[in-house]
């Protein structure tokens, strides 16, 4: 109850603290703790019963004296002050400025948990977003309002890829208000500096909002950081009619914090020790992307997660794949070959791709060319495995062409510079040039009229 002070702390476990004999306390409510020496800390109610509240202390429970600590419940949940002045600023996971700039004078205060989007109010995504990266634009097209995660592994350049997408993403033929919201979840100081420096170097910081929760920050703040980032994105998109790209990294750290808090609460664990409600919890984050009928703005989401031991069947990527609309998968094998970005197109998927391509959006031949590249590259990779067993001499001339195609596909199509922005026309041109390596009779997935129009003539 607001303005009532309690000195009934009964137990401390990790960063959790139990308070007895409380009244009218609600889930998610903010709490102020005053220690014996006058130090103040902040917490959040994680669980309530008839007369007991379980509190997660943001700054940790070290130094708290059970008998001498007083508790005051605020009566409100975690709220974020929102304003257009947030653009160009850096905040912590709770939305407090950490860039030495002034405090935000809010136009409004928003509950960071947001509100679920009514399915009937959702508008169908249909606008092609050009990222300038061939393996995404042609093979796994991003559509405005989509949630498309990047499945990566430790040591792979997912941060460089995310920064490049943030710099280059645009909708063709339209000049509209655009912003990037970057939410860092449990990342290292070096990773945080990379993103901030990259945004400053390219001038993108002027239309960006950054939320940083570093690896040494409290675990409970990791639960708050992505929600604060999405609350800012919703304000920009639905109040200011902007198109917002939200990048969240690393969602694996977020899930580890869920696991840690669940363990401290002594909940029954699910798969690999993660809480059984992790699917529902992740959905409350991912489903905040999209477009709403009658609103000009949109939120496109790029969550990044590092797969433990590169295991795509691990609960985190597995559940993420069920909720989101596809995935971009990075390959350690391609990375070892020096290919950037090391996108393995075969396990990648964009479920909304067909809504954003074709005549009037990208080009009429887009779908056929994409399907043909998939088929040819898949055959080339199968032949690589065969060559390892029987040797290249046993291959037919056609097989050798497919084998060479797979190498050229990786070196010329997938591989590109970290600052190289390829238009969709340039990407399609490279694709047709690669397809000219194969006999025309092998191009069975492309309409004959497109082959006659776009296939380079033999010299």
N, C-alpha and C positions, 0 to 999 in steps of 0.2 A: 504494500500500500504506500502510495506516495507520501513523503514527508514523515513517515514513521520509521524510526531507527531501531534496528534489531541488534542485540548482542547475544545471539543464540546459535552461534556457529558450533556445530556438533562434531564435524568430521572433515578431514582433508585427505584427498587421494589424488596425487599428481597435481594437475591444474584445476581439479574439481573441489568444490567446497559445499558442504551441506548446511542448511540453516533451518532450524526447527521453529515451531510456533508462529508461522507466518500466516498472513491473511490476504486474500484477494490478489494473489500473485499470478501472473499469466506467463505462458511459454514465450520465450524470445525477448522478454523484458530486459532492459538495461539496468545494471546495478552499479552503485558506487560503494566502494569499500574504503573505510578510513582506518588505517593501522594505528598502533599505539603511538608511534613517533610523528603522527600527523600526515604521513604519506597517503596519497589517494590512488586507488587503482579502479579499473573498470572491469565489469563482468557482464555475463549474459545468462539468463535463466534457460537451462537446457531441459529441465524436467520439474514438474510440480505434482504434489499429492495434496491431500486434504490440508495438511499444516506444515509441509516440508518443501523446500525449494533446493534444487541442485544447480549450482552456479559454476560456470566456466569462467575463470579469471584470465583476462587477456594477457596481463603481464606476468602470470605465474603466481604460485602461492608461497614462494620462498620468503621466509621472514615473517609470515603471518602468525600471530598469537591468537589461538582460538578464543581465549577469554577476553582479550582486549580489543578485538576487531569489531567495528560497528558496520552494519549493512543498511543501506538505504535503497529502496526500489524506486525507479524513476516513473513507472507507470506507462512508459513508451518503449517501443522497439528501436532497433538501430535504424537511424535515418541519415540520409545523405543530403547535404545542402547542394542544390543544383543551380547552375547559372551558366550563361555563355562565357563568363570569365574563366571557366574551368579549362577552356581550350588553351593549350600551350603550357599547362601546369602539370606538376608531379605530386602525387598523393601517396599516403601509406594505404595499407589494406582496409583501414577503417574510414578512409576519405579525408584524412587530415593532411594539410599541405606539408611537404618535406623538402621543398625546393627553395626555401628561404624567402618565398614570396608572401604577400599578405593573405590573411584569411579570406575565404570566399564570402561575399555578401550574397546570401541566397535569394533567388527569385521564388524558390519553393523548397520544402523539405519533403523528401521521398523515402518511404519505407524500402529498404534495400531488397526485401524479399519479393517485391513487385506483385503483379497480379497475373494469373494465367490468362493467356490469350484465348478467347472463345473460338473454338474451331470454325464456327460459322462466320466469324468476322475475319478470318484469315483470307488474304488475297493470294491467288496462285502466282508463284515466282515465274517470271518469263523473260527478264532482261539479262542478256549475256554480259558478264563482267570479264573484261580482258585483263588478265594478270601480266601479260607479256612473257609468260613461261609456256613454251610449246607443249610440254607434256601435260599441262593442266588445260590450257585453252582448247587444244584439239582433241585430246584423248579423255579428259575428265573435266568437262566444262563447268565452271562456277557460274551460278545464276544468282541474281540479286535476291536476298532474303533467305538464302540457303545456309545450312549449317554443315560444313565440310571439314572434318577433322584431319589433322596430319598425324599419322602413326609413324613414330620414329624410334630410335634407339639411342642409348647413351653414346655420346661422342659424334653423332651424325649432325650435319649442318641444318637442323630444323629451324634454329633461330635466324640464320642467314636467309633461309627461304621465306620465313614469315616476314622479316624486315623488307625483303625485296617485293613481296606481294603488297605490303602496306604502302610502299613507295609507288608502285606501278599500277595498281588496280584502278580501272576506270570503266565507265559505261560508254560504248561507242555512240558518237553522234549527239551526245547530250552534255551540256554544261550545267551541272547541278551542285548544290552544296554537299560537300563530302567531308567526313571526319573519320579518324581512327581512334579507337579506344583500346589501349593495351593494358591487359591485366596480368601481372606477374605473380605467380603463386609458388612461393618457396624456392625461388631461383637464387643463384649465387650473385654476389656483388658484381663480378666480371660480366655475367650475362646481362644484368640490369644496365650496366654502363654501356655495353655494346648497343642495346636498343636505344638508349637515350642519345648516345653519340651519333648513331646512324640517323635518327630522326632530326637531330640538330644539323648534321652535315648536309642533309638534303633539303632542309627547310620544312620538312613534314611536321616538325614539332608544333608549328603554328596552328595546324588543324588537328592536333592530337591531344588526348588526355591519357596520362599514364598513372596506373595504380601499382605500387611496388610492395610486395610482401616478400622479404628476403628469407633465406634459409635459416637465419638465426632469429627471426621474428617469431612471436608466439604462434603455436599451431592453430589456435582458434581463429586467429586473424586470417589464416589461409581459407577458412570456411567463408569468411566475410568478403575477401578481396574480389572474387569473380562476381559476386552479387552487387557489390558497389560499382564495379565496372559496367555491368549490364544496366544498372539503374541510371548511370550517367548516359549510356547509349540510348536508353528509352526516352530520356528527356530530349536529347538532340534529335532523335528520329521522329518522335510523335508529337513533340511540342514545337520544335524548331524546323520541321520538315527537311531534315538532313538525311543523307544516306550514310550509314555508319558501318564500318568494318571493325568487328571486335575480334581481337586476338588474345586468347587465353593460354598461357604456358606457365607451368606444366601441370596438366590435369592429374597426372600421376601423383604429384605432391599433394594435391587436393584430396585425392582418395586415401592417401596414407594418413592424412590428418583425420579424416572420417574414421578410419580404422583405429587410430590412437584414442580418439575421444570415445568411440564405442567400447573399446577395451576398458577404459577407465570407468565407464558406466556399468561395467560387468554385464554387457548385453551378450546374448547368445550369438556367436559368430556364424557367418555364412561361408561362402566359397573362399578358401585360402585366408580365412580370418577376417575378411571384409564384412561389414554389417549387411544384413539381409535386405535393408532398405536402400542400398547404394544405387540401384537402378532408378528408383523413384527420386532420390536426391539429385542424381545427375540430370534427370529429365527436367527438374525445376530450373536448371541452368541452361541446358541446350534448347529447350522449347521457348526460350525468351527471344529467339531469333525469328525473323519473318517479316511479312508485310501485312498491314491491316487495311481492310476496305475503307475507302474514304480518307485515308491518310497518305500524304505524299512521301513521307520518309520510310526508311526500311533499315533493318538490322541484318547484316550478313555476318556469320560467325565462323571463325577459324580456331577451334580448340586444338592445342598441340599436346600430345601425350607421348612419353617415352615408354615403350613396352618393356617391362622387366624381362631380361634375358632374351630380348627380341622375340618374345612369344606373343603372337597375335591372338592366341586363344586365351590369354590371361584375362581375368574378369574385367579389368579396366577397359582395354580395347574392345573386348567382346560385348560388354554392355553398351559402350559408346556407339558401336556399330549398329546396334538395334535401334537406338534413339535417333541418330543423325542420318543424313541423306547421302551416305557414301563415305569414302575415305581416300586420302592420298598416302601411299605407303612408301617410305624411304628404305633403300636397300643398302646393307652394309657391303655387299659384293660390288655394287657399282661405285660406292664411295672409295673402296680400296683401289679401284681402277682409275681414280682421279676424276670421275665424272661428277659434275655439279650442274643442276641439282640431281642427287642420286635417286630419282623417282622410278620405282619399278612399276611400269604401267599395267602389267598383267593383273596383279591383285587389287589395283586401284579401281574406284567406282564413283560415278556421280549419278545418283538416281534421278536428278532433275535435269540432266544434260539435254535431253531431247526437247525440253520446254524452252531452251535458250539458244538453239542453233537452227540453221537452215536459211532459206532465202529471206532477205529482209532483216535478219538478225546477225548472222555471220556470213555464210555463203551456201549456195545450193548443194555443193558437193561435200560439205563438212561431214555428214553422217557416214556416207559411203567410204570416204577416205579414212576416217577413224576406224571403221570396222575392218577395212583392208589392212591397215597398219597393224592392228591387233593380231589378225590372223597370220600375217607374214612374220611378225616378230616371234609369236608363239611357236611357229614351225621352226624358225631359225634356232631358238633356244633348245628345242627338243633335239635338233640335229647336233648341237654342241655336246649334249650328253651322249649321243650315239657315237660321235667322233672319239670321245674319251675311251670308248670300248673297242671300236673296230678300226679307228683311224680314218683320216680324210680321204685316203686313196679309194676306199670302198664306196664313196658317195657318187651319185650321178651328177651330171653337169647342172641340172636344175637344183639339186640339193645344195651344191656348192654356191649357187647364187643366193639361195635363202640364208646360208651360213654367213656369207659376206654381208647380206642385207642386215642381219641382226647386229653385226659389228658397226656398220655404218649408221644404223638407227640410233644406237647408243651414243656414238661419237659425234654425230652431226645434228640429230634431232633432239634427243634428251639433254645432251650436254650444251650448256650455253654460259655466257659470262654472268657474274654476280650483279653487274649493272646493265646487262643487255636486256632491252625491252623489244621483243619481237611482236609486231602486229599480227593479227590473225591471218592477213594476206601473206606475210612473210613465212609464217608457220606452215600454211597450206602449200606454199611454193616449195619449201624444203621437203614436205611430205611427198609431193608429186615427183620431185627429182629423185627421191629414194625409190619410189614405186617404179620409176623407169628402168631400174636395175633388173626388174623381173619381166618375163615375157608377158605381152599384153593379154594373152589367153588366161593367165593366172589371176588377173584382176576381176574376179567373179563377184565381188561385193559392191562394185561401183557401176552405176548405169553407163551404158555405152555412150550416151550423149555427152556425159561428163568426161569420159576418157578421151573422146575426140576433141573436146574443148580445152582440157587442161593438161593432158599428158604431154611432156616435152617430146618433140620429134627427135628420132635418132639421128645422130650426126654421121 
